[in-house]
């Protein structure tokens, strides 16, 4: 007696579709059809929460059978054609695969069998109908989500950090999460107090706070969320400066509905759609935005430069480009001038610096002038709300302009909103009031102490925040102290009071000479009012002296004697 043909039952359920035929029903119907055809049921390929738009070969269970176990069955048996494919292309591919591999394809409900006359034709006709139905489902889902957006309801997806989705009478909305909401507020407070994405990321990682993706995974595993992610288990992902920036720059903190690309969902009149209670009010958002603007983190593609945005060519003013080293090929990390093609500036010849020389030179020159001084932090206070109101209005106008440029708001709505904001701004501008006052407060530590305990990222953000710029050429370094000069003035220090090692603070108003050139009066090298200037030969001599001193101290200590064994 010959063996019975072997059948593989194919079961599929879509994501969150409650009206589809359940798994057990599909199994039962397929089993009955297999028995009626006098075949042997070898197993079921079951894919749960898998969209019909995914190719059969890419599905977790069915794909494994088609790619790796095709010798273990003779027929594929499905309840309906849309359980295996919902597009003409995918169905044509599976039909061709079945014919090439000698397999049959049987549908319980539609009654076709590829091994019988007209089976292939019927299957393709049904596929056209199934594909049209899938397009209709997508259109309905899109319309439904758009309606929910316009009414401020949460349509699903990844919930922003610090918020949670709560079901009400008219659907889901977002509110501050009682567990992670306080963490979000603390993130904002810490960043405004000390603008550093790196510092906030380090704090979150030290506290063991999960990312928004891992929170969704944790809650989905506990049955508290329906958010579906590619990896269902928490990954223990760490916070990075980039992820912190994404949270702190999202207008969802204002309660506004924000798309994945960062744009705001707006009503027909241009006003933003609100989906949750705001975490911040407009003035607090303006304050946070100001802090973000001072240290906005931009990852340098293909670069790990510790001085990105800080080092410049003294000859042409262009940024110095960092080139990674390759120890395996005896290549040292270096900086070089590439000019600026957009401005028609050619690369300066012989403007190359070893990274192992450039960064220590910058440290020596900067800390040689201000290292002994107390590090102070500035805080701008406003006696009235005038400046804060202007910042809020300007922020709204900038946001509307960006959306108009991206065709996310029509010209009529833009004009209406901007006209109202312009009138409001004029009223606020005409109001009399005191100007913002900047107050410097001491931190209790010197610049040298802070520099020693800080990370490279924190140092770079600090220098960029205070607009410090270091201009190099092979023989001289000129540092524009930026806002730090105000810190020096607040401590009552004049340029002639600062201790000078291999560097010297210069003021063009009172010309001073470079060390070693007493008869020359060099004016500003960078065009800045104040400069910290260091000659390479002086720094090199200083470094050589330090090395000789360290060597003498080592010799004075003598070799360490090892006790003889007993």
N, C-alpha and C positions, 0 to 999 in steps of 0.2 A: 504493500500500500504506500502510495506517495505521500510525502509530508504536506500538511496544509500550508497555504500561502501565509506569510507572516505580515501582520499589520501593525503600524505605529499610529496610535491615536494622537491627534494634535489639538491641544487646548490652549486658548489665549484669552486673557481678560485685559481690557484697557485700564488706563489710570483713572480712577474715580468715577467710572460710569456705572451708576446704580441700576440702569434699565437693561443691561445686557444679561444674557443667559449665564447663570453661575457655573462654577467649575464642576460641581457634582452632577448637575444636569447634563453638561457636555460629556462627561465621562460615561454616564449611563446610556445616553443616546448612541454614542460611538460604540460602546460595548455591544449593544443590541444589534447594530448594523454589522459589526464584525461577525457575530454569531450567525446572522442571517446569510452572510456571504460564505459561511463555513471556512473562516480564516482563524488563525491563531493570533491573539493580541499579545505582542511581546512587551509593550510598555506604552506609557504616555509621555509625550513631550509637552510639558506644562510651563507656560510663560505667564506670570501674573504681573499686572501693572506694566504691560508692554504695549506701546502704541502700534496700531495697524500700519502706520507709515514707515515702520522699521522693516528693513529687508529680512526675509525669513532666515538668511544665512547669518545675520547679525544678532538674532535673538539668543538669549542665554541657553535655553534648553533645546529648542528646535535646531538652532544653528549647530550645536554640538552633534546632533544626530546626522544632519545633512553633511557636515564636514568630516566627521570622524567615525560614524557608525553606520554608514549607508549599506554595508553588507549584512546587517542584522534585521532588515525588514524588506518587504516586497511592495507594500502599499502604504500610502499616507491616507488616513481616514479623518475627515473633519466634520464638524456639525454643520457649518455654513462656510461658504467661500470666503467671507470676510474674516474668518478665524485664521486663515493662512496668508491672505493678501487682500489689499484694498486698493490696489492700483493696477492698471492694465500692464504696466511694465513689470512689476513684481510677479504677477500671475503668469505672464508670458515666460519669464525667466524660470519659474518653478515648473511650468509645463515642459519647457525645453530640457530642463535638468532631468525630469522624470523619464522623458523619452530617451535621452542619452544614456541613462543608467538603468533602463528597463524597470522603472517603478510605475505603479498605478496611483491615481489620485481619485478618491471617492468622497462625495459630499452627501451627508445624510439627508438634509432638507431639500437641496436643489435637485437631487436625484441624478447627477451626472457621474460618469465614470470614464476616465480617459481611455480605458481599455475597450470601450464600447463605441459603436458608431455615433457620430454627432456629439460625443462627449466633449471634445476639444472646443467645438464651436459654441456650445452652450456655456462652457466655462468662461470663454472670453466675453460673451455677451453679458453674463452676470458680473464680470469684473468691471465692465464699463459702468454698470448701475452702482456697484459698490464704491467705485472711485467718485462718482457724482455725489453719493451719499456722504462720503468722507469730506469732500469739499464743502458740502452744506453744513456739516457738523462744525468744521473749522470756522465758517462764516458766522454761525450762531454763537460759538464760543467767543469770537472776537467782538461781536456786537454786544454780547453780555458783559464782557470785561470792560468795554468802553462805557457802557451804561453805569457800571459800578464805579468807574473812575469819576464820571461826571457827578455822581451823587456822593462821592467821598467814601464809598465802601471799599474794603480791602478785597481784591480779587484773588488773592493767593500769591504764592511765591515766597522768596526769602524775606523774612521779617527783619527790618533794620535793627541793628544792635541797640539794646536797651529798651525796646518796645516789645509788645506781644499782641497777637490777634485775639480779639474778644468778640464772641457772637452775640448780636443783639436782635431786636425784632426785625430789622431791615437788612440783616446780614452782618458780616464781620467789619469791625473797625479796629484801629490801633490805639493802644494806650500805653502809658509808661509801665514797664515791667517791674513788679515789686522786688524781684530778685536782682536783676541786672540794671534796672533804671538808675539806682543810686551810683552804680559804677560809671554809667554814662555821664552823670552830672559831675562826678569826681574827675573824670577825664577832662571835661571842659574846664573845670576850676583849675586843675593842675596846669593845663596848657596855657591858659590866660596868664597865670602867675609866672610860669616859666615856659615860653614858647619853644618846645622841642618835641618833635614827633618821636624821636629816638627815646627820650626820657619817658614819655607816656607809654610807649610800647614796652620798655623794660619794666615799668611798674606793673602793667597788666600781666606780663609773663611771670613776674615774681609772685604776684597774687594768685596765679593759676586761673585767671579769667578766660573762659573759652571764647573763641571767635563766634561771629554770628552764624557761620556755617555749622560749627560744631554744636552750638546751642540748638539749632534746628534738628540736627541728627540725634542729640540726646533726647529731645522732647518727642521726636517721631518714634524712637525706640520705646519710650515710655507710654506711647499712645496719647500724648498731649498735643500733638501737632500732625497735620496732614501734609506738611511741606515735604516734597520728595527731592532727594539729591542723588547724584550718580553713585556716591559711596554712602551707604546707609549707616555705617558705624563711625563714631567720632574719631577723628584723626589725630587729635592733640595738636592741632595747628597753632603755631606761635604768631603773636602779633608782630607786625613789622611797621616801620615808619610810614610805608605806603598805605597799609590798611588803616592805620590811625588817621592819616590824612583824609582817606575816603569817608570816614565817619564824621570827622569834624568839619568837612566842607559840604556836607549834604544838607540841602534846604529842607529835608524832611524834619530837621530839628525845629523848624518853624511850624510844623504841622501840615505843611503843604504836600500835595501829592507829586512825587518826583518819579520820572521814568528812569529806566535802567541807565540811560545815557546822561543823566543828571539834569535834564530839562524839566520844567514845571508843567503839570497838566492844568490847563486854564479853562474857565467858562467862556461862553461866547463873547462876553464883554471884556475879556482879558484878565479878570480877577482870578487868582489861584484857587484851585479846588482844595478844600481842607479835608483831610482824612483822619486826623487825630488831634488831641489836645497838644498844643505846642510845648516843646521842652524848654525853648528860649523865647523871650519876647524880641521885638525888633531891635531894641537898643542893645540887648545882650548879644544878639546875633552879629550886629555891627562890630561890637567889641571883639568877639571871637574871630570874625573875618579879618579884622585889623591885625590880630596876633598871627593868624595864618599867613597873611600876606607878607609878614616880616621874615618868615622862615620857610616859605612854601617849598616842600621837598619835591625835587624833580630827579628821578633816577637817570643817571647818565648812561646811555646805551653803550655797552662794551667798555665801560670805564669804571674803575674803582678809585678814582683820584681822591686823595684826602683833602685836596684844596680846590675842588671844582667851584668855579664862580668867584675865587679869591685871587688866583695868580694870573698875572698878565705880562705881556711883552712890553718892556719899557720903550722899545723903539717905535712900535706901531700901535700899541694899545690893545691888540687883540688878545683873547684868552690863550693861555698856554695849554697845549693839548697833552694829556697824560698817556704815555705808552707803557703798557704792562711789560714786565720783564719775563724772561723764560729761563729759569736756572738750568734746565736740562740742555739748553743750547748756549749757555754762558752769556745770555742777554740780560742786561741790567735795566730796571725800570727807569724811565726818563721822561722829561718834559721837553716840548719843542714848540716853536711858534709855527702855526699853520696859516697865519694871516686871516683874512675874512673875505671869502669869495663873493658874498652878497654885496659887499661894499667895494669890491675891486681891489682889495689889499692883498698883495703877494706875501708869501711866507718870508720872514726875515732870515737871511743866511746866518749860520753859526749861532743861532739862538737855541742852543740845546743845553739842558742841565740834567745831571744825574739826580734821580729822586732822593737818593741817600744823602745828597748835599743840599738840595733846595729846601726840603722841609725843615731840617735842623737849622739852616741859615735863617729861615723865617722865624722860627721859635726864638733863636738867640737874639735877633734884632728886636722883636716885639717885646719879649719878656725882659730884655736888657733895659728897656725904657719904663715899662709899666708893671713888671713882675712884682716889685716890692710894694706897689700901691694896693690899697684895699679895693676889691672888686665891688662895684656899686651897681645897683639895678634901678632903672628909671620906671616911673609910673606916672602916667598922664591923668590928671584929675580935671574934671569940668564942674565948675560951680553951678551951672545950669544945664538944661537939656538941649541947648541950642546946637552945639557941635554934634551931639549924639543924633539929634533929629536929622541934621544934614547928612550924616553918614548913612542913616537908614534910607533916606530918599535917594541918595546917589547909588546905593546898593541896588535898590529896586529898578532904577533907570538903566543901570548896567546890565542887570539880568534880562530886562525886556529887550534891550538892544541885541544881546546874544541870541535870544529866541527868535527875533525878527530875522537876523542874519542866517539862522538855520531853518527858516521857513516853518517854525513851530507856532507862530502866532501871526495872524493876518495884519495887514497894514492899518486897517480901520481900528482894530482893537488896540494896536500899538500906539497909534496917534492919540486915541482917547485916553489911555492910561498915562502916557508921557505928558500930555497937556495938563492933566490934573496934578501930576507930580511936580511939573515945572512951576505951576501957580503956587503950590504948597511950599516949594523950595524958596521962591522969591519972598514969600511972607516970612519964612523963618530967617532968611538972610538979612532982611530989613530989621529984624528984632535986635535991640541992643543987649549986649551981654558980655561978660568977661571972656577972655580967650582961654583956651586950655592951658593948664599949668603943669609943667613937668617937674616931678620931685624925685631926687636921687636918694636912695637909702643904702646904707652899708650892709654887707653880707657877713662880715666878721672873718673873712678870709681874703688872702691876697690873690692877685691874678695868677701868680706862680703856683700857689697851692691848688687853685681850681683847675689850672691847666694840667697839673700832675694827675689829678684824680678823674679827669673827664676823658671821654672816648674821642676818637678821631672824628666821628660824625657830629658829636656835640660841639667840638671845637670849630668845625666848618660852619655849622649852623650859627654859632655864636658870632663868628667873624662876618658872615653874610648879614646877620641881623643888624650888626652895628656898622655895616657898609665899609668894612675894612678891605682895602685892596693892596696887594703886594705886586709891585712892578719890578721885573728882573731884567738885567743884562749881565753878561759874564763878569763884569768888574764891579757892579754896584747893584744894591737892592734899595728901592725907595718904597716905603709903606705909607699909604694914606690912612691915618687912624680912624677916619670916618667919625661916627658919633662918640667914639671913646675919648676924643679930645675934650668933649664936654664933661665927661666923668673926671678927667684930670683937672679941669678948671674947678669943678665942684669941690675938689679936695684942696684947693688953694695952691696948686703946684704950677709954677711957671716953667716954660721950656728950658730956661737956664738952670732951674733947680734939679732937673732930673739927672740921675747918675748916668754918665755916658761911658759905655764900654766900647764895643765895636760899632756903636750907632749913636746918632745924635738927632734930637728933634729940631727941625728947622722951621723958621717962619720967614717967608719972603719979605714980610713987612720989616723985619729986623734981620737983614742978611747975615748968615753965619757960614763959616767955612767947613768943608768936610775935614774929618780928622786927617792929619798929615799934610794938608794943603792950606797952611795958615794964610797964604798970601792971595788965595783965590776966594771969591765970594760967589758961590753957586746959588742961583735962584732955584725956585721949585723945579724939581725934575718931572713931577707928574701933573703939575698945575693945581695941586691942592694947597690950601692955606697952610696946613701943617704937614710935616713929613717926618718919618723916622728913616734915616739914611744909614746904610751900612756898606762899607767897601769890602769886597771879597778878600783882599789881602789881609785886612785887619781881622776878619772872621776866621780865616784860615790860620793865622798866627795864634789867635785865641784858642782855637781847637787843638792846635799842636801843643800849646802850653798845657792845656788840660790833660792831654794824653801823656805828656812827659811827667806831670805831677802824679797821675794815677800809677804810672810805671814805677816811680820812686817809692811811692807808698807801698806798693806790692813788694819791692825789694827789701824795704825796711822791715816788713813783717817777717821776711825770711821764709824758707820752705817749711811746710808742715811736716813734722816728724811723726812717723808711724811707730808706735811701741813695738819692740821685738817680742815675738811670741814667747810665752813662759815655757 
